Amino acid sequence: MRAFFLSYGVSVTKAGGLALLLICVGCGPQDENPTVAKVGDRTITIQDVRDFLAKLPEHAKGEEAGKVPLRVHLQTMIDTELLLLEARSQGIERSSPYLTNLIRIRKAKLVGEYERRTIDATLKDGEVEKYIAREGLARAIRLGEIVVADLETAEKAARQIEAGASFADVASKLSINEETAAQGGDTGRFATRDDIIPVIAEKLFGLAVGSVSDPVRIGDRYVVFKILDETTAQLNPRQRLRIAEELKRKKHKIAKAELVTELRNKYRLEPVRDGIATAVEALRPGAVNVGHDPSAIVLYQYDGGEITVADLKGAAKGRKGNVLETLRDAEQVVSFAEQYIVPDVMIQEAAVRQGIDREEMVARWLKEQGKQLLVRVLRSKVLKERVTIAEDDLRQYYEANAERFLHPKQTEVQEILVRTEIEALRLKGMIEDGTAFGDLAKRHSIRSLAVRDDEGRFHVHRHESPQFGGFVEAAVEAEIGELTGPVKVQEGYSIFKVLSRERKRETFAEAEMRVRSQLRRQRYRNAFNEYMEELHSRYESEVSIHEDRLEAAFTVR
């Protein structure tokens, strides 16, 4: 159980000041698991405390965390029991939010347990190598390219090649990449799938040597590719690990589909066509009342159970967008159910019939999850009732905490990105000889105009490192004003100058989401602290603590 109550600031001193009854009574040596606290009819024993400490996250078990008094941990456990008492007194165990989430948690646990015990996606010796060979994952291709500024020119190039012109001749005449155009479009290197953007790799790796692609948009340019040659690449350990994980996922997916087919036959799962038709009408936007709650409409039946519109709504709620509005006919409802509902329902049914939900460890886990959920639902209810944030509150917080809302330090650069190191060195020499940087950037940089201006200027932050494939790391370390490069980056070779570095304050519009998040956390913390104080007062007579037993049990003799 998470010890999150401590974060709301209920100190040991304050808890004592709230007149929680302290009973300091010695416990005899014969009592190996004495009671250290009682909350209502719930007792907390030494073993409970030990179990609680054992479940703390690793960061809470370090040397500094070890200095937290046992009494503080016990107070967290007491606060949890107070919240459970209050939640039950409010009938939250019967509320829709609680029951809906409890059903979801139970299903996920049982499905996961059954799959773990039943589905074996372990990779056998040599299986990865066979998969690599079968799927052509070690294939490396040497590309020819014709880079042009617009789709019309790209289509013109494709038509000329189709009519019989050589790819090399068309590349030398039309390609705006001077370096590769001089080589008849030949990029001069082999590339694996990992080296190419996935959406482009999908278009190219299905082509045989000698084939020419349709025009492909890359940034603000269009490219026609030709597969000039192929070879077998040596995959590095990282690539092999990624491929192995991909294969395991595929094996698991296939095995799960086979398992579901077996179970649906075993339990005689059948769609209820009339129910599906009624559901389609009931869920249609603007539908008239069908005479009863559509959640009870049966979509499928099987031995011992059924799948209803309630299951459909639950599955739809867990997906992006308004899924129910897209289910306009019976075929779409069945397709959605077969993909997102039927598999887990069948596996959960198998888990229950096997008695997994009644196994001691699983039952204990489900019980504990139920308690945690009860506390979360109560907390959500309390905070929703007690915390409101107006527009003026946001602006006041923004103005009062100006130092919190600053842009990360940004580095402004002027850059030319090209495909080869030779071209980058040539352009760097031209700049050193006096050619205007901006003029060369206009003619040669392949960096997308969505990122830079016409003369190659843009700014970057450290957190954007993955987006720029190695460029950011070089830019943030370079000296201001110094011509730097060529630097090898994911897209090619970069030469650049750092123009400036600065840190600006975010506007309110830029910072609003973070302002709202920080203010909400602050008010949630304060509101929940106040609520806990109320509970301490309300249940004062139902809480007793044997603090001497706690200390005695953990004292090293």
DRENDO-720055 format. One record per residue (C-alpha): residue in three letters; chain; residue number from 1; x, y, z. Coordinates in nm, 2 decimals. Layout:
N
code	unit	pos	X	Y	Z
Ala	A	NUM	X	Y	Z
...
***
This chain:
557
code	unit	pos	X	Y	Z
Met	A	1	0.00	0.00	0.00
Arg	A	2	0.14	0.34	-0.09
Ala	A	3	0.23	0.57	0.21
Phe	A	4	0.09	0.88	0.04
Phe	A	5	-0.09	1.02	0.35
Leu	A	6	0.24	1.14	0.49
Ser	A	7	0.27	1.39	0.20
Tyr	A	8	-0.03	1.58	0.33
Gly	A	9	0.16	1.70	0.63
Val	A	10	-0.01	1.53	0.93
Ser	A	11	0.28	1.54	1.17
Val	A	12	0.33	1.30	1.47
Thr	A	13	0.30	1.60	1.71
Lys	A	14	-0.02	1.72	1.55
Ala	A	15	-0.17	1.37	1.55
Gly	A	16	-0.10	1.35	1.92
Gly	A	17	-0.24	1.70	1.98
Leu	A	18	-0.57	1.58	1.83
Ala	A	19	-0.61	1.37	2.14
Leu	A	20	-0.57	1.03	1.98
Leu	A	21	-0.57	0.80	2.28
Leu	A	22	-0.22	0.68	2.37
Ile	A	23	-0.22	0.37	2.58
Cys	A	24	0.14	0.29	2.69
Val	A	25	0.10	-0.06	2.83
Gly	A	26	0.38	-0.31	2.84
Cys	A	27	0.33	-0.63	2.65
Gly	A	28	0.45	-0.96	2.78
Pro	A	29	0.73	-1.16	2.61
Gln	A	30	0.49	-1.43	2.53
Asp	A	31	0.30	-1.21	2.28
Glu	A	32	0.50	-1.23	1.96
Asn	A	33	0.25	-1.03	1.75
Pro	A	34	0.11	-0.77	1.99
Thr	A	35	-0.15	-0.51	1.88
Val	A	36	0.00	-0.16	1.84
Ala	A	37	-0.31	0.03	1.74
Lys	A	38	-0.68	-0.02	1.70
Val	A	39	-0.91	0.18	1.47
Gly	A	40	-1.28	0.09	1.52
Asp	A	41	-1.28	-0.29	1.51
Arg	A	42	-0.96	-0.31	1.30
Thr	A	43	-0.65	-0.40	1.49
Ile	A	44	-0.30	-0.32	1.36
Thr	A	45	-0.03	-0.56	1.48
Ile	A	46	0.35	-0.56	1.48
Gln	A	47	0.34	-0.80	1.19
Asp	A	48	0.11	-0.55	1.00
Val	A	49	0.37	-0.28	1.05
Arg	A	50	0.65	-0.51	0.93
Asp	A	51	0.45	-0.60	0.62
Phe	A	52	0.38	-0.23	0.56
Leu	A	53	0.75	-0.14	0.58
Ala	A	54	0.84	-0.43	0.35
Lys	A	55	0.61	-0.30	0.09
Leu	A	56	0.76	0.05	0.09
Pro	A	57	0.92	0.15	-0.25
Glu	A	58	1.30	0.12	-0.27
His	A	59	1.35	0.49	-0.25
Ala	A	60	1.17	0.49	0.09
Lys	A	61	1.41	0.22	0.23
Gly	A	62	1.73	0.42	0.20
Glu	A	63	1.95	0.55	0.48
Glu	A	64	1.77	0.89	0.50
Ala	A	65	1.43	0.73	0.47
Gly	A	66	1.53	0.49	0.75
Lys	A	67	1.54	0.78	0.99
Val	A	68	1.16	0.83	0.96
Pro	A	69	1.02	0.74	1.31
Leu	A	70	0.81	0.42	1.33
Arg	A	71	0.53	0.63	1.48
Val	A	72	0.50	0.82	1.15
His	A	73	0.46	0.50	0.95
Leu	A	74	0.20	0.38	1.20
Gln	A	75	0.02	0.71	1.16
Thr	A	76	0.00	0.64	0.79
Met	A	77	-0.16	0.30	0.86
Ile	A	78	-0.40	0.46	1.10
Asp	A	79	-0.50	0.73	0.85
Thr	A	80	-0.56	0.46	0.59
Glu	A	81	-0.80	0.28	0.83
Leu	A	82	-0.98	0.60	0.91
Leu	A	83	-1.03	0.67	0.54
Leu	A	84	-1.17	0.31	0.49
Leu	A	85	-1.41	0.36	0.79
Glu	A	86	-1.53	0.69	0.64
Ala	A	87	-1.56	0.55	0.29
Arg	A	88	-1.77	0.26	0.41
Ser	A	89	-1.99	0.48	0.62
Gln	A	90	-2.06	0.69	0.31
Gly	A	91	-2.16	0.38	0.11
Ile	A	92	-1.88	0.42	-0.15
Glu	A	93	-1.85	0.04	-0.18
Arg	A	94	-2.18	0.05	-0.35
Ser	A	95	-2.11	0.35	-0.58
Ser	A	96	-2.08	0.32	-0.95
Pro	A	97	-1.72	0.47	-0.98
Tyr	A	98	-1.60	0.21	-0.72
Leu	A	99	-1.77	-0.09	-0.86
Thr	A	100	-1.68	-0.01	-1.22
Asn	A	101	-1.31	0.03	-1.14
Leu	A	102	-1.31	-0.28	-0.91
Ile	A	103	-1.45	-0.49	-1.20
Arg	A	104	-1.18	-0.36	-1.43
Ile	A	105	-0.90	-0.43	-1.18
Arg	A	106	-1.03	-0.78	-1.11
Lys	A	107	-1.06	-0.86	-1.48
Ala	A	108	-0.71	-0.73	-1.56
Lys	A	109	-0.56	-0.94	-1.27
Leu	A	110	-0.74	-1.26	-1.36
Val	A	111	-0.67	-1.23	-1.73
Gly	A	112	-0.30	-1.15	-1.66
Glu	A	113	-0.27	-1.45	-1.43
Tyr	A	114	-0.43	-1.69	-1.67
Glu	A	115	-0.22	-1.57	-1.96
Arg	A	116	0.10	-1.59	-1.76
Arg	A	117	0.02	-1.95	-1.67
Thr	A	118	-0.11	-2.06	-2.01
Ile	A	119	0.06	-1.87	-2.28
Asp	A	120	0.43	-1.95	-2.35
Ala	A	121	0.60	-1.69	-2.57
Thr	A	122	0.95	-1.79	-2.48
Leu	A	123	1.19	-1.77	-2.77
Lys	A	124	1.37	-2.09	-2.86
Asp	A	125	1.74	-2.11	-2.96
Gly	A	126	1.78	-1.99	-3.32
Glu	A	127	1.42	-1.86	-3.34
Val	A	128	1.53	-1.49	-3.36
Glu	A	129	1.78	-1.57	-3.64
Lys	A	130	1.51	-1.75	-3.84
Tyr	A	131	1.27	-1.46	-3.79
Ile	A	132	1.53	-1.21	-3.90
Ala	A	133	1.59	-1.41	-4.22
Arg	A	134	1.23	-1.47	-4.29
Glu	A	135	1.13	-1.11	-4.25
Gly	A	136	1.44	-0.97	-4.42
Leu	A	137	1.53	-0.77	-4.11
Ala	A	138	1.91	-0.79	-4.18
Arg	A	139	1.86	-0.66	-4.53
Ala	A	140	2.04	-0.34	-4.61
Ile	A	141	1.97	-0.15	-4.93
Arg	A	142	2.17	0.11	-5.12
Leu	A	143	1.94	0.39	-5.23
Gly	A	144	1.94	0.62	-5.53
Glu	A	145	1.74	0.94	-5.48
Ile	A	146	1.60	1.23	-5.68
Val	A	147	1.52	1.51	-5.44
Val	A	148	1.29	1.79	-5.57
Ala	A	149	1.10	2.08	-5.42
Asp	A	150	0.74	1.98	-5.51
Leu	A	151	0.52	1.69	-5.60
Glu	A	152	0.47	1.80	-5.96
Thr	A	153	0.84	1.77	-6.03
Ala	A	154	0.86	1.44	-5.85
Glu	A	155	0.58	1.30	-6.06
Lys	A	156	0.76	1.43	-6.37
Ala	A	157	1.07	1.25	-6.27
Ala	A	158	0.88	0.92	-6.21
Arg	A	159	0.71	0.95	-6.55
Gln	A	160	1.04	1.00	-6.73
Ile	A	161	1.19	0.69	-6.57
Glu	A	162	0.88	0.49	-6.65
Ala	A	163	0.91	0.60	-7.01
Gly	A	164	1.27	0.47	-7.03
Ala	A	165	1.50	0.74	-6.91
Ser	A	166	1.78	0.62	-6.68
Phe	A	167	1.74	0.70	-6.31
Ala	A	168	2.09	0.85	-6.31
Asp	A	169	2.02	1.09	-6.60
Val	A	170	1.70	1.21	-6.44
Ala	A	171	1.87	1.25	-6.10
Ser	A	172	2.15	1.46	-6.25
Lys	A	173	1.91	1.69	-6.43
Leu	A	174	1.63	1.73	-6.17
Ser	A	175	1.76	1.65	-5.82
Ile	A	176	1.84	1.96	-5.60
Asn	A	177	2.08	1.76	-5.38
Glu	A	178	2.39	1.86	-5.57
Glu	A	179	2.61	1.59	-5.40
Thr	A	180	2.40	1.29	-5.49
Ala	A	181	2.29	1.44	-5.83
Ala	A	182	2.66	1.44	-5.93
Gln	A	183	2.66	1.07	-5.86
Gly	A	184	2.35	0.99	-6.06
Gly	A	185	2.14	1.00	-5.74
Asp	A	186	2.35	0.73	-5.56
Thr	A	187	2.36	0.80	-5.19
Gly	A	188	2.67	0.58	-5.16
Arg	A	189	2.57	0.39	-4.85
Phe	A	190	2.36	0.09	-4.74
Ala	A	191	2.08	0.14	-4.49
Thr	A	192	1.88	-0.11	-4.28
Arg	A	193	1.52	-0.06	-4.16
Asp	A	194	1.65	0.09	-3.84
Asp	A	195	1.84	0.36	-4.03
Ile	A	196	1.52	0.48	-4.21
Ile	A	197	1.21	0.65	-4.08
Pro	A	198	0.95	0.36	-4.03
Val	A	199	0.69	0.51	-4.26
Ile	A	200	0.95	0.54	-4.54
Ala	A	201	1.10	0.20	-4.47
Glu	A	202	0.76	0.04	-4.52
Lys	A	203	0.75	0.19	-4.87
Leu	A	204	1.11	0.09	-4.96
Phe	A	205	1.19	-0.25	-4.81
Gly	A	206	0.91	-0.42	-5.01
Leu	A	207	1.08	-0.32	-5.33
Ala	A	208	1.33	-0.55	-5.52
Val	A	209	1.67	-0.43	-5.65
Gly	A	210	1.61	-0.21	-5.95
Ser	A	211	1.26	-0.10	-5.85
Val	A	212	1.17	0.27	-5.83
Ser	A	213	0.94	0.41	-5.57
Asp	A	214	0.65	0.64	-5.60
Pro	A	215	0.72	1.00	-5.49
Val	A	216	0.77	1.02	-5.11
Arg	A	217	0.72	1.34	-4.91
Ile	A	218	1.01	1.41	-4.66
Gly	A	219	0.97	1.74	-4.48
Asp	A	220	0.92	2.01	-4.74
Arg	A	221	1.08	1.80	-5.02
Tyr	A	222	0.97	1.51	-5.24
Val	A	223	1.20	1.22	-5.32
Val	A	224	1.18	0.94	-5.57
Phe	A	225	1.40	0.64	-5.46
Lys	A	226	1.56	0.35	-5.65
Ile	A	227	1.69	0.03	-5.49
Leu	A	228	2.04	0.02	-5.64
Asp	A	229	2.18	-0.28	-5.45
Glu	A	230	2.13	-0.49	-5.14
Thr	A	231	2.34	-0.67	-4.89
Thr	A	232	2.31	-0.84	-4.55
Ala	A	233	2.40	-0.62	-4.25
Gln	A	234	2.55	-0.72	-3.92
Leu	A	235	2.28	-0.63	-3.66
Asn	A	236	2.41	-0.48	-3.33
Pro	A	237	2.29	-0.61	-2.98
Arg	A	238	2.04	-0.33	-2.94
Gln	A	239	1.87	-0.41	-3.28
Arg	A	240	1.86	-0.78	-3.19
Leu	A	241	1.70	-0.71	-2.85
Arg	A	242	1.44	-0.50	-3.02
Ile	A	243	1.37	-0.77	-3.28
Ala	A	244	1.34	-1.04	-3.00
Glu	A	245	1.09	-0.83	-2.81
Glu	A	246	0.89	-0.77	-3.13
Leu	A	247	0.89	-1.15	-3.20
Lys	A	248	0.78	-1.23	-2.84
Arg	A	249	0.48	-0.98	-2.87
Lys	A	250	0.38	-1.15	-3.20
Lys	A	251	0.40	-1.50	-3.05
His	A	252	0.20	-1.39	-2.75
Lys	A	253	-0.07	-1.23	-2.98
Ile	A	254	-0.10	-1.54	-3.19
Ala	A	255	-0.11	-1.78	-2.89
Lys	A	256	-0.37	-1.56	-2.72
Ala	A	257	-0.59	-1.56	-3.03
Glu	A	258	-0.57	-1.94	-3.05
Leu	A	259	-0.65	-1.96	-2.68
Val	A	260	-0.96	-1.74	-2.72
Thr	A	261	-1.08	-1.95	-3.01
Glu	A	262	-1.05	-2.26	-2.80
Leu	A	263	-1.23	-2.10	-2.51
Arg	A	264	-1.52	-1.95	-2.71
Asn	A	265	-1.58	-2.30	-2.86
Lys	A	266	-1.56	-2.46	-2.52
Tyr	A	267	-1.80	-2.22	-2.36
Arg	A	268	-2.02	-2.20	-2.67
Leu	A	269	-2.01	-1.83	-2.72
Glu	A	270	-2.27	-1.70	-2.96
Pro	A	271	-2.37	-1.35	-3.07
Val	A	272	-2.73	-1.24	-3.00
Arg	A	273	-2.83	-1.09	-3.33
Asp	A	274	-3.15	-0.93	-3.20
Gly	A	275	-2.97	-0.78	-2.90
Ile	A	276	-2.69	-0.64	-3.13
Ala	A	277	-2.95	-0.48	-3.36
Thr	A	278	-3.14	-0.33	-3.06
Ala	A	279	-2.81	-0.20	-2.92
Val	A	280	-2.72	-0.03	-3.24
Glu	A	281	-3.05	0.16	-3.24
Ala	A	282	-3.03	0.24	-2.86
Leu	A	283	-2.68	0.38	-2.90
Arg	A	284	-2.75	0.59	-3.21
Pro	A	285	-2.72	0.96	-3.14
Gly	A	286	-3.07	1.10	-3.07
Ala	A	287	-3.22	0.76	-3.03
Val	A	288	-3.57	0.74	-2.87
Asn	A	289	-3.60	0.56	-2.53
Val	A	290	-3.60	0.18	-2.59
Gly	A	291	-3.81	0.13	-2.28
His	A	292	-3.53	0.01	-2.05
Asp	A	293	-3.16	0.08	-1.96
Pro	A	294	-2.97	-0.02	-2.28
Ser	A	295	-2.68	-0.13	-2.06
Ala	A	296	-2.87	-0.46	-1.99
Ile	A	297	-2.91	-0.55	-2.36
Val	A	298	-2.74	-0.88	-2.43
Leu	A	299	-2.49	-0.89	-2.72
Tyr	A	300	-2.34	-1.24	-2.66
Gln	A	301	-2.43	-1.54	-2.46
Tyr	A	302	-2.21	-1.83	-2.34
Asp	A	303	-2.24	-2.11	-2.09
Gly	A	304	-2.28	-1.94	-1.76
Gly	A	305	-2.27	-1.58	-1.87
Glu	A	306	-2.33	-1.30	-2.12
Ile	A	307	-2.18	-0.99	-2.27
Thr	A	308	-2.39	-0.68	-2.25
Val	A	309	-2.40	-0.32	-2.36
Ala	A	310	-2.25	-0.24	-2.02
Asp	A	311	-1.94	-0.43	-2.12
Leu	A	312	-1.94	-0.24	-2.45
Lys	A	313	-1.96	0.09	-2.28
Gly	A	314	-1.68	0.00	-2.04
Ala	A	315	-1.45	-0.11	-2.32
Ala	A	316	-1.53	0.21	-2.52
Lys	A	317	-1.47	0.43	-2.22
Gly	A	318	-1.11	0.30	-2.20
Arg	A	319	-1.03	0.41	-2.56
Lys	A	320	-0.97	0.75	-2.71
Gly	A	321	-1.25	0.95	-2.86
Asn	A	322	-1.62	0.88	-2.85
Val	A	323	-1.61	0.52	-2.97
Leu	A	324	-1.98	0.45	-2.92
Glu	A	325	-2.07	0.71	-3.19
Thr	A	326	-1.86	0.53	-3.44
Leu	A	327	-2.05	0.20	-3.39
Arg	A	328	-2.32	0.27	-3.65
Asp	A	329	-2.42	-0.08	-3.75
Ala	A	330	-2.42	-0.44	-3.63
Glu	A	331	-2.10	-0.53	-3.81
Gln	A	332	-1.91	-0.25	-3.64
Val	A	333	-2.04	-0.35	-3.30
Val	A	334	-1.94	-0.71	-3.35
Ser	A	335	-1.60	-0.61	-3.48
Phe	A	336	-1.53	-0.39	-3.18
Ala	A	337	-1.66	-0.66	-2.94
Glu	A	338	-1.45	-0.93	-3.10
Gln	A	339	-1.13	-0.72	-3.07
Tyr	A	340	-1.17	-0.55	-2.73
Ile	A	341	-1.43	-0.74	-2.52
Val	A	342	-1.46	-1.11	-2.61
Pro	A	343	-1.09	-1.21	-2.56
Asp	A	344	-1.07	-1.09	-2.20
Val	A	345	-1.42	-1.21	-2.11
Met	A	346	-1.34	-1.56	-2.23
Ile	A	347	-1.00	-1.57	-2.05
Gln	A	348	-1.15	-1.43	-1.73
Glu	A	349	-1.42	-1.70	-1.74
Ala	A	350	-1.15	-1.96	-1.77
Ala	A	351	-0.96	-1.81	-1.48
Val	A	352	-1.27	-1.82	-1.25
Arg	A	353	-1.36	-2.17	-1.35
Gln	A	354	-1.00	-2.27	-1.26
Gly	A	355	-1.04	-2.11	-0.92
Ile	A	356	-0.76	-1.85	-0.97
Asp	A	357	-0.97	-1.58	-0.80
Arg	A	358	-0.99	-1.80	-0.49
Glu	A	359	-0.62	-1.87	-0.45
Glu	A	360	-0.48	-1.71	-0.14
Met	A	361	-0.23	-1.48	-0.29
Val	A	362	-0.47	-1.36	-0.57
Ala	A	363	-0.76	-1.32	-0.33
Arg	A	364	-0.54	-1.12	-0.09
Trp	A	365	-0.41	-0.90	-0.37
Leu	A	366	-0.77	-0.83	-0.49
Lys	A	367	-0.88	-0.75	-0.14
Glu	A	368	-0.59	-0.50	-0.10
Gln	A	369	-0.66	-0.34	-0.43
Gly	A	370	-1.02	-0.30	-0.33
Lys	A	371	-0.91	-0.11	-0.02
Gln	A	372	-0.68	0.11	-0.21
Leu	A	373	-0.95	0.18	-0.46
Leu	A	374	-1.19	0.27	-0.19
Val	A	375	-0.95	0.53	-0.05
Arg	A	376	-0.89	0.67	-0.40
Val	A	377	-1.26	0.71	-0.47
Leu	A	378	-1.32	0.88	-0.14
Arg	A	379	-1.03	1.11	-0.19
Ser	A	380	-1.15	1.20	-0.54
Lys	A	381	-1.50	1.27	-0.40
Val	A	382	-1.36	1.49	-0.12
Leu	A	383	-1.14	1.69	-0.34
Lys	A	384	-1.40	1.74	-0.61
Glu	A	385	-1.64	1.88	-0.34
Arg	A	386	-1.38	2.10	-0.17
Val	A	387	-1.15	2.24	-0.44
Thr	A	388	-1.24	2.49	-0.71
Ile	A	389	-1.00	2.70	-0.92
Ala	A	390	-1.11	3.02	-1.09
Glu	A	391	-0.94	3.20	-1.37
Asp	A	392	-0.83	3.48	-1.13
Asp	A	393	-0.67	3.22	-0.90
Leu	A	394	-0.46	3.09	-1.19
Arg	A	395	-0.34	3.44	-1.28
Gln	A	396	-0.26	3.53	-0.92
Tyr	A	397	-0.05	3.21	-0.88
Tyr	A	398	0.13	3.28	-1.21
Glu	A	399	0.22	3.63	-1.10
Ala	A	400	0.33	3.53	-0.75
Asn	A	401	0.55	3.24	-0.88
Ala	A	402	0.72	3.40	-1.18
Glu	A	403	1.04	3.21	-1.12
Arg	A	404	0.87	2.88	-1.17
Phe	A	405	0.75	2.95	-1.52
Leu	A	406	1.06	3.00	-1.73
His	A	407	1.14	2.84	-2.07
Pro	A	408	1.42	2.59	-2.06
Lys	A	409	1.75	2.76	-2.16
Gln	A	410	1.72	2.78	-2.54
Thr	A	411	2.01	2.78	-2.79
Glu	A	412	1.96	2.97	-3.11
Val	A	413	2.15	2.84	-3.40
Gln	A	414	2.21	2.88	-3.77
Glu	A	415	2.26	2.55	-3.94
Ile	A	416	2.32	2.37	-4.27
Leu	A	417	2.22	2.00	-4.27
Val	A	418	2.34	1.79	-4.56
Arg	A	419	2.36	1.42	-4.64
Thr	A	420	2.73	1.36	-4.66
Glu	A	421	3.04	1.47	-4.47
Ile	A	422	3.22	1.56	-4.80
Glu	A	423	2.94	1.81	-4.88
Ala	A	424	2.94	1.95	-4.53
Leu	A	425	3.32	2.01	-4.54
Arg	A	426	3.29	2.18	-4.88
Leu	A	427	3.02	2.42	-4.75
Lys	A	428	3.22	2.49	-4.43
Gly	A	429	3.52	2.59	-4.64
Met	A	430	3.30	2.82	-4.85
Ile	A	431	3.17	2.99	-4.53
Glu	A	432	3.53	3.03	-4.40
Asp	A	433	3.62	3.19	-4.74
Gly	A	434	3.34	3.45	-4.70
Thr	A	435	3.03	3.30	-4.86
Ala	A	436	2.72	3.41	-4.67
Phe	A	437	2.59	3.13	-4.43
Gly	A	438	2.23	3.21	-4.50
Asp	A	439	2.27	3.19	-4.88
Leu	A	440	2.42	2.85	-4.85
Ala	A	441	2.15	2.73	-4.61
Lys	A	442	1.88	2.84	-4.86
Arg	A	443	2.04	2.63	-5.14
His	A	444	2.17	2.33	-4.96
Ser	A	445	2.01	2.26	-4.61
Ile	A	446	1.78	1.96	-4.60
Arg	A	447	1.65	2.06	-4.26
Ser	A	448	1.27	2.10	-4.28
Leu	A	449	1.14	2.46	-4.32
Ala	A	450	0.89	2.36	-4.05
Val	A	451	1.18	2.37	-3.81
Arg	A	452	1.40	2.66	-3.94
Asp	A	453	1.37	2.98	-4.13
Asp	A	454	1.49	3.03	-4.49
Glu	A	455	1.85	3.10	-4.38
Gly	A	456	1.87	2.81	-4.14
Arg	A	457	1.80	2.98	-3.81
Phe	A	458	1.60	2.80	-3.53
His	A	459	1.63	2.73	-3.16
Val	A	460	1.66	2.41	-2.96
His	A	461	1.62	2.30	-2.60
Arg	A	462	1.79	2.01	-2.42
His	A	463	1.46	1.82	-2.39
Glu	A	464	1.43	1.81	-2.77
Ser	A	465	1.73	1.59	-2.81
Pro	A	466	1.54	1.28	-2.94
Gln	A	467	1.37	1.49	-3.21
Phe	A	468	1.71	1.61	-3.35
Gly	A	469	1.91	1.29	-3.36
Gly	A	470	2.23	1.41	-3.19
Phe	A	471	2.23	1.77	-3.30
Val	A	472	2.11	1.92	-2.97
Glu	A	473	2.39	1.76	-2.77
Ala	A	474	2.65	1.93	-2.99
Ala	A	475	2.47	2.26	-3.01
Val	A	476	2.43	2.31	-2.63
Glu	A	477	2.81	2.25	-2.58
Ala	A	478	2.94	2.46	-2.87
Glu	A	479	3.09	2.81	-2.82
Ile	A	480	2.87	3.11	-2.92
Gly	A	481	2.98	3.24	-3.26
Glu	A	482	3.21	2.95	-3.35
Leu	A	483	3.16	2.77	-3.68
Thr	A	484	3.12	2.41	-3.57
Gly	A	485	3.11	2.08	-3.76
Pro	A	486	3.06	1.87	-3.95
Val	A	487	2.87	1.69	-3.67
Lys	A	488	2.73	1.34	-3.76
Val	A	489	2.36	1.34	-3.67
Gln	A	490	2.07	1.11	-3.75
Glu	A	491	1.97	1.28	-4.08
Gly	A	492	2.32	1.34	-4.21
Tyr	A	493	2.60	1.60	-4.13
Ser	A	494	2.55	1.94	-3.97
Ile	A	495	2.76	2.26	-3.97
Phe	A	496	2.63	2.54	-3.75
Lys	A	497	2.69	2.85	-3.54
Val	A	498	2.54	2.91	-3.20
Leu	A	499	2.40	3.26	-3.22
Ser	A	500	2.28	3.30	-2.86
Arg	A	501	2.16	3.13	-2.54
Glu	A	502	1.89	3.27	-2.31
Arg	A	503	1.61	3.18	-2.08
Lys	A	504	1.28	3.37	-2.11
Arg	A	505	0.97	3.38	-1.89
Glu	A	506	0.67	3.18	-2.03
Thr	A	507	0.36	3.38	-2.11
Phe	A	508	0.05	3.29	-1.91
Ala	A	509	-0.09	3.11	-2.22
Glu	A	510	0.22	2.90	-2.24
Ala	A	511	0.24	2.83	-1.87
Glu	A	512	-0.14	2.78	-1.80
Met	A	513	-0.14	2.40	-1.79
Arg	A	514	0.15	2.39	-1.55
Val	A	515	0.01	2.68	-1.34
Arg	A	516	-0.32	2.49	-1.31
Ser	A	517	-0.14	2.16	-1.23
Gln	A	518	0.08	2.32	-0.95
Leu	A	519	-0.21	2.52	-0.80
Arg	A	520	-0.44	2.22	-0.81
Arg	A	521	-0.17	2.00	-0.63
Gln	A	522	-0.12	2.27	-0.37
Arg	A	523	-0.50	2.30	-0.30
Tyr	A	524	-0.55	1.93	-0.31
Arg	A	525	-0.28	1.88	-0.05
Asn	A	526	-0.42	2.16	0.18
Ala	A	527	-0.78	2.04	0.14
Phe	A	528	-0.69	1.68	0.22
Asn	A	529	-0.48	1.78	0.52
Glu	A	530	-0.79	1.96	0.65
Tyr	A	531	-1.01	1.66	0.58
Met	A	532	-0.77	1.43	0.77
Glu	A	533	-0.78	1.66	1.07
Glu	A	534	-1.16	1.64	1.06
Leu	A	535	-1.14	1.26	1.05
His	A	536	-0.90	1.25	1.35
Ser	A	537	-1.14	1.46	1.55
Arg	A	538	-1.45	1.26	1.43
Tyr	A	539	-1.31	0.92	1.51
Glu	A	540	-1.10	1.02	1.82
Ser	A	541	-1.28	0.78	2.05
Glu	A	542	-1.23	0.49	1.81
Val	A	543	-0.85	0.52	1.78
Ser	A	544	-0.61	0.38	2.04
Ile	A	545	-0.23	0.34	2.01
His	A	546	0.01	0.12	2.21
Glu	A	547	0.33	0.32	2.12
Asp	A	548	0.55	0.14	2.38
Arg	A	549	0.48	-0.20	2.21
Leu	A	550	0.58	-0.05	1.87
Glu	A	551	0.92	0.07	2.00
Ala	A	552	0.98	-0.24	2.20
Ala	A	553	0.92	-0.47	1.91
Phe	A	554	1.17	-0.28	1.69
Thr	A	555	1.44	-0.21	1.96
Val	A	556	1.76	-0.39	1.89
Arg	A	557	1.87	-0.58	2.20
***
